[in-house]
């Protein structure tokens, strides 16, 4: 009997893959999000670390960031069907990091959704590309996951309407989290989706970004009128949702500049600027020293 149960469990695992146990959280009118884990992507979490949000736009959904793979996207959509059984007509990808857009393949296959994205995705990836998530998850978990490029590249402010919702997409001109970041704004709903420019409940990753650019992007975000802000990582969505990122980058900039003024060299900077008040936040050990070093390299001639 035990062997039979074990065999059935193995069959279910093989057939259905990783079970993300997804439950959408309502964050605003007609808006639900799946909030990723505040940890590194792994087999244990199925690569689910980035936030993915659905907006009900009358007769269809608009989706912001599609997640880590086909399987995640399929399960997210099945969870949303329980709320309203609508197609996904439109997808907006906030930036090129793979944890945010490898679910494109499910929606393209199922609905032929129109995908808006920054140019980096179309320029830096092709059908043969194997982004990081392919190395983290095994072949079965990545089944059906493919690189799907954007239908519409966003390089300037883009405004459009889907159903009863108006969308404004802002393409940042400066490097912030990456070279090509998009901000999605719904002016009537006073909701804003900022990708990884903002992270809360964890330390940010600045491996492809800019301290100065991120602070400039935060100034722009604060210039817009919003009540709900969804970050790329973390589940805070109120008026305090950007506080952590703003404080972290402000202190990082000031402390690194002060160290440079005092003659601290690159090899010493992570010992001098430690950012210890953030040490209890998830992913501090993995990311903070790299952030400090990268900030030094950016700011040493500032």
N, C-alpha and C positions, 0 to 999 in steps of 0.2 A: 504493500500500500504506500509506504514511504517513497519507494522508488518511482511509483506512478505519479505521485504528487510532484516530486522533484523533476521528473521528465516534463510534466505539463507546465511547470514554472519555467523550465528552460525554453520550451516551445514558445510560451508567451513572451519571454524576454527577447527571443530571436525575432518573433513576428512583429512585435510592436516597438522594440527598442527602449531607450531610456524613458522612464515615466517622469515627466517634469512636475506632475501634480499642480498644474497651473490653476490659479484662481484670480480672475481679474479684479482689480481694486478700482472703484469709482473715485475719480479725483476731481471731477467737475461735471457740469451738465453734459450729457451725451459723450463722456470721455472716461475710458477705462484703461488702466495700465497693468502690465505684468512687470514686477520689480525684480531685477536680478540679484544674485547673491553678492555680498560685499567681500569677495574673495577672488583669488586667481581662478581662471577657467581650468577645469579638471574633468577627469572621467567621473568623479564622484558627483559633480553638479551638472554634468552634461554640457559644459561650456556656457551655462546660463548665468551671465553676470551683467548684461546690459538691459536697460529698460526698453520696453516695447509698448506702444500706446495705440489704441483704437479710438477713433472719433466717429460717432454716428452722424452721417451727413444726409439725413432724410432717407434716401433709398439705397444707400451703400455706406461702407466704411472707408475712411481714410486712415491709413496706418503709418505711424512714424517709427521707423526702424523695425526690422523684421526678425532680429535675433540671430542665433548662432548657426542654425542649420535648418534643413527641410523638416526634420522631425519636430523640432521646437515650434516652427511656424504652423505646422499642421495641428499640433495640440493646442496652440494658442487660438487658432481659428475655431476649432471645435468647442473650446470653452466659451468663445464669444457667440457662437451659434445659439447657445442656451439663453443669451440675452436678447438677441435678435438675429434671425437667420438671413443675413444680407451678404451680398458679395463684397469683396474688397476691390474697389474701383481704382484706388489711387494709393501710391506708396511714396513717402518722402524719407530719404536717407540723410542723416545729419552729417556723416563724415565717413572716411574710407576704412576705418578699423573693422576687421572682419566680424567681431562679435555683434555688430550692429546690422549687418546686411546679408549674411549668408542664407537667411530664410527667404530671400527673393525668389528662389527657384520654385518653392511651393506655390506662391501667389501667382507667379507668371504662368505656371502650368495649369493651375485651377481656374484662374479668372482672366489671364492676360492683363493683369493690372498695369496701369501706367506708372512708371517709376521716375521720380524726380531725384536727382542726386548731384553732388559736386563732381566736377570734371575729373578729379583724381581717380575715381573708380573706373571710368572708361579708359583713362590714360595708363593706369598702373596695373591693370589686370586683364587677362584674357581667358579663354576657355581652358587653357592648360595650367593656369595659376593654381597653386595650392597654398592658400593663406594659412596662418598659424593654427587655426582650429582643426585642420586636417591632420596635424601632427599630434594634437592633444587627444582627439577622439578617434576611436578605431573605425575601420572601414564600414562596419555595419551601422554605426551611429551616424555616419556621414552619407549613407545611402541616399541617392537622388539629389544630394546637395551639389549645386553647380554655381559657377560664377555667372551671374546675370547682370549685365550692364544696364545703365540708365537709358530710358527712352528720351528723357528731357534733361539736359545739363543746365544747372542753375549757376550763373556767373554774376548776375545782378539781381536787384530786387525783382521778385516775380509775384504777381498777384493773380489769383484765380478763384473760382467758386465751384464747389462740389455740392450739389443739392442745396441745402439751406445754410451752408457754412462758407464763410469767406476766409481765404488763407493768404497770408503774406509770408514769403520766404526771403530771408536776407542772406546773401552770400557775403561773408566777411572778406574784406580786402586784405587784412593783415593776418599773419599767422597767429593763431590762438592755441587751440588744442592740436590742430594740424594746419597744413597749408590751405586747406579748403574746408571750412566749417560752415554749415547752414544753421540758421535759426528760424524756427517756424512759429508764427504768431497768428492767433485768432483774435482780432481786435474786438469783435462784439462779445465774445465769450471771456475776454481778458485772460486768455491762457497762452502760455509760451513754452516751447519745447526747445531746449538749448543743447542737446547732445552732451558731449563730454567737456564742453567749456566749463560746465558746472558739475561737480560731484559732491555728494554729501554722504555722511555716515561712513566714509572711508577716505584714505589718502588718495589724492589725484595722481595720475600718471602724466608726466610732461615730456615723455621721450621724443615726441615729434613736435612739441609745441614751443611756446614763448611765454615767459613771465610777463613781459611788457604787453604783448598782444592779448593775453588773457585778461589782464587788468583793463585794457582798453575795451575789450568785448564786454566785460562786466559793466563798465560805464554805459555802454550802449544798451544793454539789457535793462539797466535801471532807468534809462530814459523812456522806456515804453511803459504803458499802463497795463499792469497785469495783477491778478489775484492768485493765479495758479501757475507755478513754474515746475516743469518736469525736467530733472537733470538726466544725464546719461547713465548715472549710477547713483543709487541711494533713493530712499522713498519719502524724503521730505518734499512737500509740494506747496507749502505756504509761503508767506512773505519772508520767512527766514531761510528759505531753501538755498540761497546762494551765499549765506553768511560764512560758512566754513571755507569755501573756495576763495572768497574775497580776503578773509583774514589770513589764510595760509599763504597766498601769493603776495599779499602786501608785506607780511613779515619776512617772507623769503627774499623778496627784492631788497628790502631795507637792510636786512642783516648781511646779505651777500655783498651789497655795495659798501657797507661799513667795513666788512672784512677786507675788501679790495683796497679801500682807503688806508687800512692799517698794514698793508703790505703782505697779506696772506696769499700764499701761492695755491695753485690748483691742487697739488698733492696734499695740502693741509685743510682745504676748505670744509670737508665733511666732518672733520674733528672740531672745527671752530663753530660752524653753523650746524646745530644739531636738531633744532625744532622740537625740543623735548616735550613741549606742552601738547603735542599731537601724538605722542608715542603710544598711547593706548587705543588709537583708532585702527580699525582693520587695514591691513596692507602697508602699515608704516615701515616695517622691517624690509619689505620687498621693494619699496619705491622711494622712500624719503631720501636716502643718500644719493641715489641717481638724480633725483630732482634738484638737490643742492648742487651737485657737480655740474649739471647741465645749465643751471641758473648762473653759475660762475662763468662758464664759457660764453654765455650770452651777454653777461653784464660787464665783463672785464674791460671792454672798450666803450662802455656806455657813457 
